[in-house]
Structures are given as C-alpha cells and as structure tokens.
Amino acid sequence: MPETLDVLFAPYGVQDDGRAHPPHPTQQTILDWVAAVRAGTQTAPGLPVLYLQHGVDAGGTRGMLAPLLECAFECAGLRVLIGRKDFNDLRLSIMETFFEILPRALLAEADAQEHRYVIRATGGTSQVFFRELKDVKGLGSQEFGMIYVAEAHEIDIASYRTLKQRCRQQGYPNLLLLEGNPPGQGHWLTHLTDPTHPDYDPDITRLTLSSYENQAFMQPGYLRMLEAMPPSWQRRYLMGEVGALADGTPVYPAFQEPIHVHETKLIPDRPLIRGWDFGYRKAACVWCQQEDSGRLLVHKEWMAIETPEDAFIDGVITRTNLWFGARAARDYGDPAARNRDPHGVSALTRLTQHGIQMLSRQTTYGQRIPLINQRLSQLIGGVPAVTVNPACAILIEGLMGGYRFPELEEGRDLNAKQEIPQKDGWFDHLANAFEYVMVNLYGQSTPAAVKTIAAHRARQRRVAVRRGAVVF
C-alpha cells in the first residue's frame, strides 16, 4: 500500500468532529482478543474461536468486521471468509455493512460474480470472500486464515466443525469468529459454550453483548420499545442471554418443531404467497407457496424495525427478487391496512402505488385460532399440511410459544381480553402475517381455498382417467 495513501477507517461510525468513533467496551474486547491471537497469547487446545452472542442492534456486526479488516490491511496474502447460511441474507446484512465501512481507496479489485474482493495491504494485497454456508462442502479444499460466520445459530454443528478445518492458512494467525442473536435453549451453540455440558468446546471464548452498549447509534425510541417487551424477551433480545419462553398458554399448541420445521424448496412453476402485517414501530412479511395438494410451505420471513411504510414495501420487493427471482405473488394482509395513517394515506394505498394488490379477510381470533390449529394438526400424503423453513427463526419461536395468551391471574375468572393473544411487540407481528395467509387460503368458503380444492380434485380425476399419465 503506498505510504502516501491517507484514508479514514471508521468501522464504528464518524463523530461530529470528523474523527472515527471509538469502539464500545465489547467491541474493544473483540479487538483485544484478535490482537492476542495474532500475538500468540490467546491460546486454545485447537483453533481459537470467539462467539459473540448479542441483543438486537448491539453493534455486533461492526465489532466483528473491524478486526478482520484491520488484519486484511496489515497482512498481505491473508484470505478471509465471511459467510452466512443464505447468501441473499448475507448480501442484505453483512455485505452492506462491509462496503459501508471499507474505505473505497483500499479496495483494489472486485469480482462480483465470485464475490471475491482484493484489499490493499501493507506490502501487497489480501482477499475477502463472501460465501453461502448452506453446504460448506462446497468450499472444497480452500484454506483461510480467518473466518467470520454471521447469525451462527442458523448453521448446524457439522458445518461449524467443517469450517474449523478450513481455517488453517499457513503463515498467518488462524481464528474463527461467530456472532448472532441468542439461540433457543438446547441449541448446539449453547451446549458448546457450557463448561458443564458433555459437548463443551474449550476452543470457544464466549462474549455476551447487550443492546445498551450501542444505545448511541439507535433510532429514537428504539431502546424504549425493547424495554417495553416482556421480561423474558428483554433477556434474549435486549440483554443477549439465552432464556426460557414466558409463562402462559401458546396460541398454537398444535405446532411442534420436530414435525413442522424442515428445509423447504421453491416450487419453480408456482407463484409466491406473501403475508403482510403493518405497524408503526415494526412490520412483518412471510413468503410462502402452496403445493397442488394444498400443503403450505413457509420459505422466508422478515421483520422490519423502525422502517417507514414505503421503505418496508420496497424492502419486501427487494427481498422477493433476491430470494426468489422475478415471479408472480399473491398478497394477503391485515384488513386494517385500509385505515389511513396521520398523513391521510392507508397502507393499502401505498401497496397499490407499488403495484401490489393485497387481499384481506375479516376474521376474529375465535375463528382463526381453531382453523390454524386444525391445519397444523393435519397430514397430507403422510406429511404435515404446514412446513416452516428453519430460516424463519422468529416465526418458529413464536409458534412454539412466544406468541401466547396472557397469563391468567390466580383466583380471577377468564375474561374476553384473556382470550386474545398477547401483543408482545415481537412475535405477534410475524404470527399475524402468517395468520393472514392461513385464513385467506383455508378459511371457510374463501375463493382461494375453493379454487385450490377444485383444481386438486380435477387433477385427481385426470390421473384416474389417464392411469397416472397427466400433463400439469
């Protein structure tokens, strides 16, 4: 790198006086840990691994990227791998932050096809690779000096162990960085970081980062919204700690993770089905498809926080194109989308302005909850009538019990309010988006349900007549 090249590297933001903002305490701890590995003073029986478990908007991504980029600037020849289970999720999260904080003058070469970027380093160049981690066997025999895995709870333990084997570039300090929101109880990450568990991995150093440390960079009111969540949710999404779900009765006890959660595959010749839930502080969308048999596949979720309505709609369109490519979509959502906001414009109007025609169906909880529990209890062709992809982490946890009825107070009779699911400010948004899809597809006498059933029966008749040979 030329000695005359003068650039500002500000991975934690820029202060009002134009200087780089300093790291908050946990970000500094990450820097110190990486420096110790480079100096040979951070020892481990095997490969040094740092796992950062953090609350939402806690600055974890920048905390991990800062030392990796510093190493890339200083160690010519270094190969860095940055990955997440799904590449398009990686593009929408880590890659955006990476290019935001990387000084453009230090980017020597970019290969967008291979997602390989050459960084100017002292005495030469280094390389950063972005990769999907659905199948880490695809990395082949590649070797890296440093590996960073975002939302580490999304990958499985076999992938973790394979990545450790790939982090062995000779002549460079080798380390593995993991980060993400807290996993559920019983997750492999929880076991590997628990010294009392048989699966404990002594290579791992675990840090816990609360959202409070990044308060200076939060949107106004965001922290107050987090603090208004139930205590058990605060423990996980504010404090970054693994914790049990709150007491109370799950709205959908028929949902069972081992039965309903499996990988889903896109049906090439089928439209998408999107479920929308709007809100002033948070909005949510789920992406689904329906098989000929009527089975529902829930592929993806997104919860937007502190996002203006137009930006939320644009975000859904962008994610649809990235995740699924150009294809038709049917949209279902909250009947309240017809209501006008303080600006005199309804969500339904904004959707129409973006070329989206959203349908809705007015139902009560007394109607939708039995319908959905019944559907969750149903098998079609020996498999569950509803399958949710593991990528839908918030929806899954909500259906497992995060979305629940208010706890009954001892000695008090049940009232109407206690028969309505709790608006916890977190799980209810994606659960509602899912509900809007379910009631529109499977509610009694809905046009979509009638059309699907009629088409399925017609195909069954054609199969019977043609003895199994039928054109679809």
N, C-alpha and C positions, 0 to 999 in steps of 0.2 A: 504494500500500500504506500503510495507516495507520501513522503514526510510533510509536504505542503498541504495535504488534504485536511481540511478542518471542518468537522461536522459535529452536530449536536446529537447525541444519543440520549433520548429521554423516554425510557420504557415505561416510567410511571407517570408521565404527563409533564407539562411545562408550567412553571409558576408565572405569576403576573409580571415578574421582572425578566422573564425570558430564560431563566435558568431551569435546568432539569429538576423536576420534583424528586425529593428523596424517597427511598422505599419506606413502606411502613414496617413495623417490627418483624412480622413474619416473613415479608419479602426479603428483609435483611438477613434473616436466619437462613433462608434458602441460598442467598449469595454466599454466606459464610460456609454452608455445608458443601456447596460445589467447590469453593476455594480450598476447603480441607481435602476433598477428594483429589484435586489437582496437585496439592502439596504432598499427598500420601499420608496425611494424618487422620483421615476419615477411613477407618478400617472396617471391613466386613469379612465374614468367612468366605463369601463369594463376591458377586458383583454388588457394589454399593447401590442401594435403591432408596429413593426418597419418595414417600407417599404423602401428598398434601390433601387432606380432607377438609372441605371448606363450605361455608354458607354461600347463599346466592349473592352475586355481585360483590365478592370479597376481595377481588384483585388477584385471584389465583393464577389466571392465565398469564398476566404480565409478570407475576412472580416467577413463573417457570421459564418464560421466553427470555427474560433479561439475562440470566447467566448463560443460557445456551448461545445467545447472540454474542455475548462478550467472548465466549470461548471460540466462536466462529471467526470473530475479528482477530483474535490473537494467536490461533493455532492453525497455520497453513496446512492444508491437506486433511483436515478434520472432516468426517462425514457424519452429519446429524440427521436423524429420522424423527419426524413429527407425525403422529398418527392418531386416528380415532376410528371407531368401528365402521362408521359410514362416512364415505368421502364427502358427500354433499353436506353432511353435518359439519365435517371438518372445515369445508370451504366457508360455511356461513358463520363459523365461530373463530377458531384459532387462526386460520389464514387471514381473515380480515384484520385481526389484531396484529399479526405478524407484519403485514405490509404497512400498517398504520405506524408502527414504532420503528421499523427498519429505515434508517437514513437512505434515501434513494442513491446517493453518491457511492454507497458501499455495495450496491447490487451490481455485480459485474456482468452477469448473464442470466437470462431467464428462459427456461424451456417449459412453457405452459402445458404442452402435450404430455410430457413425462413428469410434470410437477417437480422439477429439479431447478434449484436456484443457486447460482455461484456467488459467493460473498467475498469481497476484497478482504484479505487478511494480511497481517504483518509477514512479509517475505513470500507472499503468494496468494492463493485463494483457498477457500473451504467450500463445502457443498451442503445444502439443506434439501432434504427430500420430504415431500408430503405423501402419505400413503394411507389407503383404506386398510383396516385391520380385521375385516370380516374373516379372511382366510390368510393368516400370517405365513402359511406355507408358500404363498406366492412371492415372499421375499427371497426364496431360494437360498443361495449361499452368500448373499450380501452381508457385509460386516460394517458396523457403525461404531463410532466412538461414543456417541451419546444418543439416547432415545428418550423422547417425551411422548407419553400417552395421555391424551385428554379424555375426560369422563371415563376413567379407567374401569369403573364398575360395569360398563357396557360390554367389555370383552370377558372371555372366560379364563379360567386358571391355566388351561393348556396354552392359550395364546400368550399369557404372561410368561410362562416358562420358556416358550419358544423365543420370545423377544429377549429374554436374558441371555440366551445362547447366541443371538445375533449381535449382541453388544460386546464386541471383542476386537475392535480395530487396533492393530499392533502399533505401539509407539505413541499412543495417546491415552489420557485418562479416560476410563470407561465408567459410565454411570447410567442409570435408568431413572427417569422422573415420571411419576404418576400423579394425576390430580383429578378431582371431581367432587360433586356433592356426595353426602354420606349415602352409602348403600343401605339396603334393608338388613335387618338382623339375620344372621345366618349366611350372609354373603361370604364368598371366598376371601375377599379383601379383609373383612372383619376377622376371620379366622387367622389369616396370615400375619396380622398385626397384633394378635393377642398372645402374649408370652405364656399364658396358661393353656392355650389350645394345642392339641397334638400337631396341627398343621403349621404352627408358628414358623415364620421365616426370619431368622436372625439377620439376614441381609438388609431388611427393611427398617428405615427410620421413618416414623410417622409424625407428622405435624398436623395440628388442628387449627384452622383459621376461621374466626367468626367474621360476620359481615361488618361488625362495628369498626374493625381496623380500616375499612375502606370508606368510612362514612363521608369523608371529604369529597369523594367523587360520585356520590349517589345523587339521583334526581331528588328534588324537593319532595318531601313527604314519603319517600320510598321506605326509609327506615321505620317511620311510624306505621306504615302498612305492615311491615314484617312483625313489628312489636304487637300488632293487633291480632295476630294469628294465635290459635290455641297454644298452650304451653308446650305440648309435645311437638307441634310443628315448629315452634320457635327453636326448640332444642336442635332440630335437624337442619332447618333451612336458614336460621339466623346464627346459631352457635356452631354449626358444623359437626354436631355429635350424632352418632348412631343412637336411635331411641325407639322405644316401642310405640305403637299406634295408640291414640287416645282411647279411653273407655267409652263405651256406647255400643249401639246396635248398628252393624253395617247395613246400608240401604240394599245392597245386592249380595246377600249371603250365598246365593247360587254360584257366584263367581269363585272359581278355585284355580289358583295359579298353575298347578301341575297339569290341569286339564285344559285351560283356556289360553295359556301363553305358549306360543310356538312361533317359529320363524314363518313368515308369510311370503309368498311370491306374487309379483304383479301378474295379473291376467292380461295378456297383450291386447286382446280384442274387446276389452270391457272398459266402459267409462269409469271415472273415479266418482266416488260419493264423498262429499265434504260436509262435515257438521260444524256449524258456526255458533259461538257464544260471544256476545259483545259485553263490554263493561268499561267503566270509566278508568279503572286502575289496571285491570287485566282483561285480556280477551284470549279466546282459545279456538283451535281448529283441529279436527281429526280428519284423516284421509282414509277412506275405506273403499272396498269393492265388494260386489255381490256375485257369487257364483250362480250358474244356472239352477242349481238345486235350492237356492235361497240362502246358503251359508254366507255369513258376513265375515270378511277379512278386514281387520283394522291394521293398516300398514304403518301410519305415522301420526305424530301429534306435534303441536306447537302451542306454547302458551306465551303470549306477548305481554310484557310488563311495562307499564307507563308508556304505551305506544299509541299515538294518535290514530283515530279510526282509519283514515286514508292510508297511513303507513302500515297499519295492520293488514288491510286488504291487499296492498301492494306486496307485503311480506308473504301472504298466503299464495299469491300468484307466482312470485319468485320461487318459493319452495316447491310449488307444484311442478313448475318447469324443470327445476334442478333434480328433484327426486323421481319424477315420473315421465318427463318429456311432454311434448305437446299432445294433449288428449282431451276429449270432452269430459265434463264434470257435471254432476247433478248436485245441487246445493240445498241443504236443509238447515234451518236455524230457529232461533227464538222468535215467537210471534211478536215479542216486544220490540223487535227491530223496526217495527212501523212507527214507534214513538219518536218524536223529534227531540233532539238534544237542545241545550241552551242556545245554540246557534240557529235553531229552526230547521235543521236538516236531520232526517232519520238515517239510521244505518242502512235501511233498505234502499233509500235513495242513493246513498254512496255506492252501494253494491251495483246498482243499476248503471251508475255512471262509469263503473269499471267493467261493464259488460256482463255482470253476473246476475242471474235471476234466481233469487233464493225463495224456496217454498217453506211454509211453516204449517204446523198443525196444532191447534189449541187443545191441550190436554191438562188434566190435573195430575198431581203426584199419585193420587189414588188410582188413576188409570194407568199411568206409565210404569210405575214400580212393579205391579204384578205381571204386566206384559213382558217387561225386560227380564225379570227373574225366571219367568216361564221359558223365555227364549234361551237364557243361559243354561237352563236345565235340559235342553232339548239336544238330541243327536240326529244328524242327517247322514245317512250312509255309514253309520258307526262312528262318526267323528262329531265334535262339538259344533253346534249351529253358529257359534261365535268364536273366532280365533283372534287373539290380540298379539301383535308383534312385540318382542321384548324391548324394541326401541321406544315403545310408548310407556316410559317408566312412571310418569306421574299418573296417567290414567290407570295403569295396573295397580299402583299402590292405592289409588282412590277406590277402585272396585274391590280391592282386598279389605277395605275397611276404613280408609282415610275419609271417604265420603260416607257419612253416617248420620243417624238420628241424634238429636240432643239427648244427653244422659238424663234419665229420669231421676228426679229428686225423691229420696226415700220418704214415704208417707204421703206423697201428693198424687192425685189422680192424673191420668193421662188426659191431656187437652189437645185441641186441634193443632196448635203450634208444634207440639212434640211429634206429630205425625208427618212433619215436613222436614226433609233433610237439612242438616246444619249448613249454613253459609259460612264456611270456614275461611274463605278468601284464597284458597289454594286449590284443593281437589275439586271443589264444586264446579269450577269453570269447564274443565275438560270432561267431567262427568256429565254436565249438561249438554255439551256439544255431542257427546256420544248418545245421550238420550234422544236428542232431536233426530238423529239418524234412525234410531231404532223405532221411534213412534211413527215416523213418516213411512218407513219401509214395511213395518209389521203391524201397525195399528189396524184395528178392525175397519174393513171396507176402504182402506186408502187406495187410491188409483195405482200407486207403485206396487203395492202388495198384490192386488188383483192381477195386474199385468204380468208380474213375475210368476205367479202361480199358474196363470193361463198359459204362458209361454213354456213353462216346465212340463205341464201336462200334455201340451201339443207335441213337444219333442218326445215324450214318453210314448205317445201314440204312434209317432213316425218310426221310432225304434222297433216297436212291436210289429208294425206292418212290414217293415223292411228287414226284420230279423237282425237288428243290430247295426245295419249299414245306414247311416243317416248323415246328410250334409248339414253342417252348422254354419 
